[in-house]
């Protein structure tokens, strides 16, 4: 199954493995609405658990959008939001040339 390992997908954060699994099941289940609703409920619970675990809400939304659509544009947004979240403002006291 060599061709299925990497299809040019963007990497998701390690904490999103449950979300990745649930969205995969939704794509595979197709027309069975009861099973799809079950996984949507599980996704909501997982998003709430992550938000309570102090994961940035904006990153959760972007990752879920990418996992739902699997579009490259949404994958690039994950990287952009992660970079913005990791940047911090640095405060300097006094003269910076000292």
DSSP file (Angstrom, degrees, kcal/mol; ACC not computed):
  #  RESIDUE AA STRUCTURE BP1 BP2  ACC     N-H-->O    O-->H-N    N-H-->O    O-->H-N    TCO  KAPPA ALPHA  PHI   PSI    X-CA   Y-CA   Z-CA
    1    1 A X    >         0   0    0      0, 0.0     3,-1.0     0, 0.0     4,-0.4   0.000 360.0 360.0 360.0  44.8    0.0    0.0    0.0
    2    2 A X  G >>  +     0   0    0      1,-0.2     3,-1.1     2,-0.2     4,-0.5   0.850 360.0  58.7 -64.4 -36.5    2.8    2.3   -0.8
    3    3 A X  G 34 S+     0   0    0      1,-0.2    -1,-0.2     2,-0.1     3,-0.1   0.665 100.9  55.9 -71.4 -15.9    0.7    4.9   -2.7
    4    4 A X  G <4 S+     0   0    0     -3,-1.0    -1,-0.2     1,-0.1     3,-0.2   0.536  86.2  79.8 -94.6  -6.8   -1.6    5.6    0.2
    5    5 A X  T <4 S+     0   0    0     -3,-1.1     2,-0.4    -4,-0.4    -1,-0.1   0.954 108.0  10.7 -68.3 -48.6    1.1    6.6    2.8
    6    6 A X     <  +     0   0    0     -4,-0.5    -1,-0.3     1,-0.1     0, 0.0  -0.947  56.7 171.4-137.3 114.6    1.6   10.1    1.6
    7    7 A X  S    S-     0   0    0     -2,-0.4    -1,-0.1    -3,-0.2    -3,-0.0   0.000  71.9 -82.9-109.7  27.7   -0.6   11.8   -0.9
    8    8 A X  S    S+     0   0    0      1,-0.2     2,-0.1    64,-0.0    -2,-0.1   0.723  80.1 157.0  80.1  20.7    0.8   15.3   -0.7
    9    9 A X        -     0   0    0      1,-0.1     2,-0.3    66,-0.0    -1,-0.2  -0.428  45.5-112.5 -79.0 154.8   -1.3   16.1    2.4
   10   10 A X        -     0   0    0     -2,-0.1     2,-0.1     1,-0.1    -1,-0.1  -0.660  37.1-107.3 -84.1 141.7   -0.3   18.8    4.9
   11   11 A X        -     0   0    0     -2,-0.3     2,-0.3     1,-0.0    -1,-0.1  -0.433  30.3-148.6 -71.4 142.3    0.7   17.5    8.3
   12   12 A X        -     0   0    0      1,-0.1     5,-0.0    -2,-0.1    -1,-0.0  -0.727  31.9 -86.3-103.2 158.7   -1.7   18.2   11.1
   13   13 A X    >   -     0   0    0     -2,-0.3     3,-1.6     1,-0.1    -1,-0.1  -0.193  37.5-113.4 -61.3 157.5   -0.6   18.7   14.7
   14   14 A X  G >  S+     0   0    0      1,-0.3     3,-1.1     2,-0.1    -1,-0.1   0.819 114.4  62.0 -63.0 -31.3   -0.1   15.7   16.9
   15   15 A X  G 3  S+     0   0    0      1,-0.2     3,-0.4     2,-0.1    -1,-0.3   0.581  92.8  67.9 -72.5  -6.8   -3.0   16.6   19.1
   16   16 A X  G <>  +     0   0    0     -3,-1.6     4,-2.6     1,-0.2    -1,-0.2   0.205  62.7 107.7 -97.8  15.6   -5.4   16.3   16.1
   17   17 A X  H <> S+     0   0    0     -3,-1.1     4,-1.9     1,-0.2    -1,-0.2   0.878  80.8  48.5 -64.7 -36.2   -5.1   12.5   15.7
   18   18 A X  H  > S+     0   0    0     -3,-0.4     4,-2.5     2,-0.2    -1,-0.2   0.921 112.2  48.9 -67.3 -42.4   -8.6   11.8   17.0
   19   19 A X  H  > S+     0   0    0     -4,-0.2     4,-2.6     1,-0.2     5,-0.3   0.913 109.5  52.3 -61.9 -42.0  -10.1   14.5   14.7
   20   20 A X  H  X S+     0   0    0     -4,-2.6     4,-1.7     1,-0.2    -1,-0.2   0.904 110.8  48.4 -60.6 -41.3   -8.2   13.1   11.7
   21   21 A X  H  X S+     0   0    0     -4,-1.9     4,-2.0    -5,-0.2    -2,-0.2   0.921 111.8  48.4 -65.0 -45.0   -9.7    9.6   12.5
   22   22 A X  H  X S+     0   0    0     -4,-2.5     4,-1.9     1,-0.2    -2,-0.2   0.910 111.6  48.4 -65.4 -42.6  -13.2   10.9   12.9
   23   23 A X  H  X S+     0   0    0     -4,-2.6     4,-2.1     1,-0.2    -1,-0.2   0.851 108.6  55.3 -67.5 -32.4  -13.2   13.0    9.7
   24   24 A X  H  X S+     0   0    0     -4,-1.7     4,-2.1    -5,-0.3    -1,-0.2   0.934 107.0  50.1 -62.7 -44.5  -11.8    9.9    7.8
   25   25 A X  H  X S+     0   0    0     -4,-2.0     4,-2.7     1,-0.2    -2,-0.2   0.889 108.4  53.1 -61.5 -38.7  -14.8    7.9    9.0
   26   26 A X  H  X S+     0   0    0     -4,-1.9     4,-1.1     1,-0.2    -1,-0.2   0.914 109.9  47.7 -63.4 -42.0  -17.2   10.6    7.8
   27   27 A X  H  < S+     0   0    0     -4,-2.1    -1,-0.2     1,-0.2    -2,-0.2   0.881 116.4  44.0 -65.6 -36.6  -15.6   10.5    4.4
   28   28 A X  H  < S+     0   0    0     -4,-2.1    -2,-0.2     1,-0.2    -1,-0.2   0.863 103.7  62.7 -77.4 -37.1  -15.7    6.7    4.2
   29   29 A X  H >< S+     0   0    0     -4,-2.7     3,-1.2     1,-0.2     2,-0.7   0.819  75.8 173.8 -64.0 -31.2  -19.3    6.2    5.6
   30   30 A X  T 3<  +     0   0    0     -4,-1.1    -1,-0.2     1,-0.2    -2,-0.1  -0.464  63.0   8.3  68.6-109.2  -20.8    8.1    2.7
   31   31 A X  T 3  S+     0   0    0     -2,-0.7     2,-1.3     1,-0.0    -1,-0.2   0.552  92.6 107.8 -92.3  -8.3  -24.6    7.9    2.8
   32   32 A X    <>  -     0   0    0     -3,-1.2     4,-1.9     1,-0.2     5,-0.1  -0.561  47.6-173.8 -75.6  98.6  -25.2    6.3    6.2
   33   33 A X  H  > S+     0   0    0     -2,-1.3     4,-2.5     1,-0.2     5,-0.2   0.827  76.2  57.6 -67.1 -34.0  -26.5    9.4    8.0
   34   34 A X  H  > S+     0   0    0      2,-0.2     4,-1.9     1,-0.2    -1,-0.2   0.924 109.3  44.7 -64.6 -43.8  -26.7    7.8   11.5
   35   35 A X  H  > S+     0   0    0      2,-0.2     4,-2.0     1,-0.2    -1,-0.2   0.896 112.4  52.4 -66.9 -39.5  -23.0    6.9   11.5
   36   36 A X  H  X S+     0   0    0     -4,-1.9     4,-2.2     1,-0.2    -2,-0.2   0.916 108.4  50.4 -63.2 -42.0  -22.1   10.3   10.2
   37   37 A X  H  X S+     0   0    0     -4,-2.5     4,-2.3     1,-0.2    -1,-0.2   0.890 107.1  55.8 -61.4 -39.0  -24.1   12.0   13.0
   38   38 A X  H  X S+     0   0    0     -4,-1.9     4,-1.9     1,-0.2    -1,-0.2   0.927 110.1  44.4 -58.5 -45.8  -22.3    9.8   15.5
   39   39 A X  H  X S+     0   0    0     -4,-2.0     4,-2.2     2,-0.2    -1,-0.2   0.845 109.8  55.2 -72.6 -32.2  -18.9   11.0   14.3
   40   40 A X  H  X S+     0   0    0     -4,-2.2     4,-2.1     2,-0.2    -1,-0.2   0.891 108.4  49.7 -64.6 -37.6  -20.0   14.6   14.1
   41   41 A X  H  X S+     0   0    0     -4,-2.3     4,-2.0     2,-0.2    -2,-0.2   0.908 110.2  50.2 -65.2 -40.5  -21.0   14.3   17.8
   42   42 A X  H  X S+     0   0    0     -4,-1.9     4,-2.3     1,-0.2    -2,-0.2   0.871 108.5  53.1 -64.0 -36.4  -17.6   12.8   18.6
   43   43 A X  H  X S+     0   0    0     -4,-2.2     4,-2.7     2,-0.2    -2,-0.2   0.917 107.6  50.8 -64.8 -42.9  -15.9   15.7   16.7
   44   44 A X  H  X S+     0   0    0     -4,-2.1     4,-2.0     1,-0.2    -2,-0.2   0.907 110.9  48.6 -61.6 -41.5  -17.8   18.2   18.8
   45   45 A X  H  X S+     0   0    0     -4,-2.0     4,-2.3     2,-0.2    -1,-0.2   0.902 112.2  49.0 -64.1 -40.2  -16.7   16.5   22.0
   46   46 A X  H  X S+     0   0    0     -4,-2.3     4,-2.4     2,-0.2    -2,-0.2   0.895 109.7  51.1 -67.9 -39.8  -13.1   16.4   20.9
   47   47 A X  H  X S+     0   0    0     -4,-2.7     4,-2.3     1,-0.2    -1,-0.2   0.896 111.1  48.9 -63.6 -39.0  -13.1   20.1   20.0
   48   48 A X  H  X S+     0   0    0     -4,-2.0     4,-2.3     2,-0.2    -2,-0.2   0.906 110.2  51.2 -65.7 -41.6  -14.5   20.9   23.4
   49   49 A X  H  X S+     0   0    0     -4,-2.3     4,-1.0     1,-0.2    -2,-0.2   0.900 111.7  47.4 -62.3 -40.9  -11.9   18.7   25.1
   50   50 A X  H  <>S+     0   0    0     -4,-2.4     5,-2.0     2,-0.2    -1,-0.2   0.896 110.7  51.1 -67.9 -39.9   -9.1   20.5   23.1
   51   51 A X  H ><5S+     0   0    0     -4,-2.3     3,-1.3     1,-0.2    -2,-0.2   0.886 109.8  49.7 -65.5 -37.4  -10.5   23.9   23.9
   52   52 A X  H 3<5S+     0   0    0     -4,-2.3    -1,-0.2     1,-0.3    -2,-0.2   0.743 104.3  60.6 -70.7 -21.7  -10.6   23.1   27.6
   53   53 A X  T 3<5S-     0   0    0     -4,-1.0    -1,-0.3    -5,-0.2    -2,-0.2   0.190 122.2-106.6 -89.4  16.1   -7.0   21.9   27.3
   54   54 A X  T < 5 +     0   0    0     -3,-1.3     2,-0.4     1,-0.2    -3,-0.2   0.785  65.2 154.0  65.5  32.8   -6.0   25.4   26.2
   55   55 A X      < -     0   0    0     -5,-2.0    -1,-0.2     1,-0.1    -2,-0.1  -0.769  58.2 -96.0 -84.4 138.0   -5.4   24.7   22.5
   56   56 A X     >  -     0   0    0     -2,-0.4     4,-1.8     1,-0.1     3,-0.3  -0.311  27.5-140.7 -58.8 128.4   -5.9   27.9   20.5
   57   57 A X  H  > S+     0   0    0      1,-0.2     4,-2.2     2,-0.2     5,-0.2   0.842  99.6  56.4 -61.3 -36.3   -9.5   28.0   19.2
   58   58 A X  H  > S+     0   0    0      1,-0.2     4,-2.1     2,-0.2    -1,-0.2   0.886 106.9  49.0 -65.7 -38.6   -8.4   29.5   15.8
   59   59 A X  H  > S+     0   0    0     -3,-0.3     4,-2.5     2,-0.2    -1,-0.2   0.890 109.1  53.0 -68.2 -38.6   -6.0   26.6   15.2
   60   60 A X  H  X S+     0   0    0     -4,-1.8     4,-2.3     1,-0.2    -2,-0.2   0.928 110.3  47.8 -61.0 -44.8   -8.7   24.0   16.1
   61   61 A X  H  X S+     0   0    0     -4,-2.2     4,-2.2     1,-0.2    -2,-0.2   0.913 112.9  47.9 -63.6 -43.2  -11.1   25.6   13.5
   62   62 A X  H  X S+     0   0    0     -4,-2.1     4,-2.2     2,-0.2    -1,-0.2   0.904 112.1  49.1 -67.0 -40.8   -8.4   25.7   10.8
   63   63 A X  H  X S+     0   0    0     -4,-2.5     4,-2.6     2,-0.2    -1,-0.2   0.916 112.1  48.5 -65.1 -42.7   -7.4   22.1   11.4
   64   64 A X  H  X S+     0   0    0     -4,-2.3     4,-1.9    -5,-0.2    -2,-0.2   0.884 109.6  52.8 -65.0 -37.7  -11.0   20.9   11.3
   65   65 A X  H  X S+     0   0    0     -4,-2.2     4,-2.0    -5,-0.2     5,-0.3   0.923 111.4  46.4 -62.8 -42.9  -11.6   22.9    8.1
   66   66 A X  H  X S+     0   0    0     -4,-2.2     4,-3.5     8,-0.2    -2,-0.2   0.925 112.0  49.7 -65.4 -44.1   -8.7   21.2    6.5
   67   67 A X  H  < S+     0   0    0     -4,-2.6    -1,-0.2     1,-0.2    -2,-0.2   0.818 112.6  48.6 -66.5 -29.2   -9.7   17.7    7.6
   68   68 A X  H  < S+     0   0    0     -4,-1.9    -1,-0.2    -5,-0.2    -2,-0.2   0.874 127.8  22.0 -76.8 -37.4  -13.2   18.2    6.3
   69   69 A X  H  < S-     0   0    0     -4,-2.0    -2,-0.2    -5,-0.2    -3,-0.2   0.769  80.4-151.7-101.5 -30.0  -12.2   19.5    2.9
   70   70 A X     <  +     0   0    0     -4,-3.5     2,-0.3    -5,-0.3    -3,-0.1   0.793  41.8 153.0  56.8  31.8   -8.6   18.2    2.4
   71   71 A X     >  -     0   0    0     -6,-0.2     4,-1.6    -5,-0.2    -1,-0.2  -0.676  52.8-130.0 -89.9 146.4   -7.9   21.2    0.1
   72   72 A X  H  > S+     0   0    0     -2,-0.3     4,-2.2     1,-0.2     5,-0.2   0.827 106.4  60.0 -66.5 -30.9   -4.3   22.4   -0.2
   73   73 A X  H  > S+     0   0    0      1,-0.2     4,-1.3     2,-0.2    -1,-0.2   0.917 107.0  45.8 -62.7 -42.6   -5.4   26.0    0.5
   74   74 A X  H  > S+     0   0    0      1,-0.2     4,-1.1     2,-0.2    -8,-0.2   0.830 109.8  56.2 -69.0 -31.1   -6.8   25.0    3.9
   75   75 A X  H  X S+     0   0    0     -4,-1.6     4,-1.1     1,-0.2     3,-0.3   0.883 105.4  50.5 -66.3 -38.8   -3.6   23.0    4.6
   76   76 A X  H  X S+     0   0    0     -4,-2.2     4,-2.0     1,-0.2    -1,-0.2   0.830 103.2  60.9 -67.9 -30.4   -1.5   26.1    4.0
   77   77 A X  H  X S+     0   0    0     -4,-1.3     4,-2.7     1,-0.2     5,-0.3   0.841  96.8  60.0 -65.0 -32.3   -3.6   28.0    6.4
   78   78 A X  H  X S+     0   0    0     -4,-1.1     4,-2.2    -3,-0.3    -1,-0.2   0.939 107.2  45.7 -58.5 -46.0   -2.7   25.5    9.2
   79   79 A X  H  X S+     0   0    0     -4,-1.1     4,-2.0     1,-0.2    -2,-0.2   0.902 113.1  49.3 -65.6 -41.3    1.0   26.5    8.7
   80   80 A X  H  X S+     0   0    0     -4,-2.0     4,-2.2     2,-0.2    -2,-0.2   0.919 113.0  45.9 -65.4 -43.5    0.2   30.2    8.7
   81   81 A X  H  X S+     0   0    0     -4,-2.7     4,-2.2     1,-0.2    -1,-0.2   0.883 111.3  53.1 -67.5 -37.5   -1.9   30.2   11.8
   82   82 A X  H  X S+     0   0    0     -4,-2.2     4,-1.5    -5,-0.3    -1,-0.2   0.886 109.4  48.9 -65.3 -37.6    0.7   28.0   13.6
   83   83 A X  H  X S+     0   0    0     -4,-2.0     4,-1.1     2,-0.2    -2,-0.2   0.923 111.9  48.5 -67.1 -43.7    3.4   30.5   12.8
   84   84 A X  H  < S+     0   0    0     -4,-2.2     3,-0.3     1,-0.2    -2,-0.2   0.869 110.7  51.5 -64.1 -35.8    1.3   33.4   14.0
   85   85 A X  H  < S+     0   0    0     -4,-2.2    -1,-0.2     1,-0.2    -2,-0.2   0.813 108.2  51.6 -71.4 -29.0    0.5   31.6   17.2
   86   86 A X  H  < S+     0   0    0     -4,-1.5     2,-0.2    -5,-0.2    -1,-0.2   0.680  89.1  95.5 -83.4 -16.2    4.1   30.9   17.9
   87   87 A X     <  -     0   0    0     -4,-1.1     2,-0.3    -3,-0.3    -4,-0.0  -0.552  58.2-169.0 -75.1 137.3    5.2   34.5   17.5
   88   88 A X        -     0   0    0     -2,-0.2     2,-0.4     0, 0.0    -2,-0.1  -0.932  24.6-113.0-127.1 151.4    5.4   36.4   20.8
   89   89 A X        -     0   0    0     -2,-0.3     2,-0.5     1,-0.0    -2,-0.0  -0.688  29.3-148.5 -83.1 133.1    5.8   40.1   21.5
   90   90 A X        -     0   0    0     -2,-0.4     2,-0.5     2,-0.0    -1,-0.0  -0.888   6.1-151.5-105.8 129.3    9.1   40.9   23.2
   91   91 A X        -     0   0    0     -2,-0.5     2,-0.5     2,-0.0    -2,-0.0  -0.850   6.1-160.8-101.7 133.7    9.3   43.8   25.6
   92   92 A X        -     0   0    0     -2,-0.5     2,-0.5     2,-0.1     4,-0.1  -0.942   5.6-151.2-113.0 133.4   12.5   45.7   26.1
   93   93 A X        -     0   0    0     -2,-0.5     2,-0.1     2,-0.1    -2,-0.0  -0.893  61.0 -18.7-104.0 129.2   13.0   47.9   29.2
   94   94 A X  S    S-     0   0    0     -2,-0.5     2,-0.4     2,-0.0    -2,-0.1  -0.409 116.5  -6.4  80.1-153.8   15.2   50.9   28.8
   95   95 A X    >   -     0   0    0      1,-0.1     3,-0.9    -2,-0.1    -2,-0.1  -0.649  53.5-153.7 -83.5 129.2   17.7   51.4   26.1
   96   96 A X  T 3  S+     0   0    0     -2,-0.4    -1,-0.1     1,-0.2    -2,-0.0   0.635  88.6  67.0 -77.4 -14.2   18.2   48.5   23.7
   97   97 A X  T 3         0   0    0      1,-0.2    -1,-0.2     0, 0.0    -3,-0.0   0.472 360.0 360.0 -87.1  -0.8   21.7   49.4   22.8
   98   98 A X    <         0   0    0     -3,-0.9    -1,-0.2     0, 0.0    -2,-0.1   0.494 360.0 360.0 -74.9 360.0   23.2   48.8   26.3
